């Protein structure tokens, strides 16, 4: 078995089919660890056939949950994906060719001409915000380690975002990974509120409950409706962790320049 894909899920019915379609042809198995989805996530996943292996486990924290999925993989190579990520066509072909090689080497920058065995690879992540590819403010290339030989990497818990620990050189794949992070502005603000709440939780219980829509967010939904399907005219988004660069990056991407007083009010109300 060459390639296992590891995914953790919780209520991902809007994302999981897109992710699975992007890997089903290149993967030998797809391991999904679900922590109690109440939507159609599992039913949708099962439609992709016998490659899908589903495990139900109580939530243990992002790092522990992802490591559990990795431990269940039987392939020589493991591709760890989030449920809202998708392989581009070029990346899928690149991975398919790489895992067939008996030995993979990379050439360090300071040692030209001498290759080192490489068992871990990163890929540039193309972050989509309101349907638009973000190329500024740290959104691109946003390299993430996602592909590694089994046993060569594992996730380590951090206060907010889990990180992956590796030993040895990390190769870089050429083609991008697509990240469908925030299809709606309301979802982005809710996620910012959840991260703020998560920082106050014990490390192993880091999934916060869904943030309730404040009065500001309800008003924001009305504004989006008045836009008749177009992108909301609220772009200077104020977030507790991304204040310096995210608003600027949104302006550079060409979103309309409108003060996000509603978004600011929603975040302020969260305390």
N, C-alpha and C positions, 0 to 999 in steps of 0.2 A: 504494500500500500504506500503510495507516494505522498499524497497530500490530504490532510484533515483540515477542515475549517471549524473553528471554535467561535460560538456566538452565545452571548447571554441575552435574555429577553425578559421584558415585563411590559405587557400591553403595547406591542409593537405592530399592530395590525396594519397601520398605514405605511410601514417601512419594510417589513420582513420579506414580502414577495419580491420586491426590487433587489434586495440584497441576495436572496437565494438564486434568483435568475442569473445574477452576475457570476456565480461560482459553481453552479450545478454541473456544468460541463467539464470543469477542470478539477473538481474535488472528487476524491474517492469516498469520502464520508463527510457529513456535516453534523457536528455535535452541537446541540442546543441545550443550554441549561436555563430553564425557565423558573422564575420565582413567584409563580402564582398569578399569571395573566388572567384577567377576567373578560378580555375581549376575544377576538377571533384569531389571535396570534398562532396558537397551536394548530387550529384547524387549517389555516392557510399553509403552515409549514408542512403538515402531513401530506398535503396535495402534491408535494414535490417528490414523493416516492421513497423507495427503500434506502436511499443514501442518507436520509434524515434520521438521526438518533436523538430522541428527546428525553431529557431528564428533568424531573421536578424537584427542586431543592429550595428550602427556606433561604431567605436573603441573608447573606453573611458579610456583605460589603463588596464593593466593586472588585478589588484585587482578589479576594478569596473566591468570589464567584467566577471570575475569569480563569483563575488557576485551576479551579475544579473542572471547568470545561476543557482546559488544556490537558489535564491529567487523564481525561477519558478518551483522548485522541490516540489512534493507533498508527497514524501515518508517520513516515520518516520526517516529513515537513509539516509544520503547523502554521496556518494562516488565521490569526486572531482578529476578528472584525467586530465592530459595533453594529448594532442592528440597523442603524441609519447610514451605514457606509456601503459603497458599491464599487466593484472593480470596473475601471474603464476597459474598453476593448483591448487597448494596447497593453495595459497592465496584466490583463488575463493571459494574453499570449506570452508576455515576458515571463510570468510565473510558470506557465506550462513548460516553457523551454528550460528554465533554470532548474526545476526539480528533477528533470531527466538527466542532468549532468551528474557523473559519479563523484567528481570533486569540483568544488567551486572555490575560486581564489579571487582576492582583490589585491591591488597594488597600493600600498600606503603612499601618501603624498611625499613623505620624506625618504622613501626608499624606492626610487624608480627602477622598474625592471624586475623587482623581486616580489613574487606573489605570496600572499598568506592565505591559508585555508579560512574560508568564511562560512559561517553557519547562521548568520543573522542579517536581515536586510530591512532597510527603511524604505518608505515610499512617500512622495510628496502628496499631501492631502489638499484637494481642491474644495474649499469650503463654500457652500452655497447659502446665501442669506437672502430670504424673500425671492428665491429663484434666480439670484444673480451670483456669478462667481466673483468672490472677493479676492483682490490681488494686492491689497495694501494693509498696513497696520498689523503685521504679524499673522494675517490670515493665509499667506502664501509665501514660501512653499509648505510651511507647517509640517515638516517631516515627522513621521511616526513609524516606530518599529512595529511591524505587523507580521512579518514572515520570518520563521526561524526553524531550525531543526529541533525535533523533540528533545527536551532536556537542556537546550542551550539558552533558555530565557524563562523568566517568570515575573509576575507582577508584584510590585511592592506597594503597600498602602501608604498614602499620603493624606493630609488633612482634607483636601478637596478633590484633587485629580490623582488617580493612581498612576504610577510610573512603572516602567519595565526595566528589570535588571539583566544585564548581559555581561559576559566576559569575552574578550577578544574583539577583533575588528568588526565593524558594521558596514556592510555593503549598501549601495544606494541603487534602487531600481529607477528606471528612467520615466516610466509612464505614471500618471496620477491615479490616486484613489479619490473617488467622489464622496463628499460628506454632505448629506442633505440635513443640515443641522437645524435651521430655523425657517420653515416654510411660511410662518406667520409672525408678525411682530408681537402679538400677544404671547405666543409661545416663547419668544426670546425673553420677554420681561418676566414671565412666570419662572423660566429657568434661572434667571438672575436672582429672583427672590428665593428660589429653592437653594441655590448655592450659598446665599447669605445665611439661610437657616441651617444648612448642612454644616457650616463651620462651627456651629454651637453644639453639634451632636457628638457623642462618643464615636471614635473612629470606625468601629465595626458596625454601627447602625447608621451609616451615612446616607441612606436613601431617605430624604425628607418626605413628609406627606405632601400631596399636591397643594401648591399655594392657592388660596382662594382668590377669586377675582375681586380686586378692590373697586371702589367707585370709579377711579381713574381708568382702570382696565376696561370696565364696561363702557365708559365713554369712548375709549379708543376703538372698541369694536364697532360702535356706531359710526365713528369717523371712517373706518375702513369700509363699512357698508355704503356710506355716501360716495365713496370713491368708485363705485360701480365696477368692482373687480380689479381696479388698478392698485399699484403699490401704495401703501399708506404714506401720507405726506409728513410722517414723523420720523426723523432720521437721526437726530442728535441724541442717541440713546445713552442714558447715564446708568452705569452699572458699578457695583461696589468694587469689582476687581479689574475693570477694563477702562476706567475713566480716561487715562491720558491718551490712548491710541485709538480706541474703537470709534468714538465720534468722528475724529479726523479721517479715519479710513473710510467711513461711510460717505463722507463728503467727497473724498477723492474718487470713489466709485461712481459718482455722478447722481446719487440720490438727491431729490429736491432738498434744499437747505431750509428746514423748518425747525423751530425750536421745539424740543420734545417736552413741553411742560407737563403733559399728561403722564408720560413715562416717568418723569422726575417725581411727580406727585405719587405715582404708584409705588415707586421704590422708597420714597420718604415715609409713606404710610406703613411700610413693613418694619420700620424702626431700625 
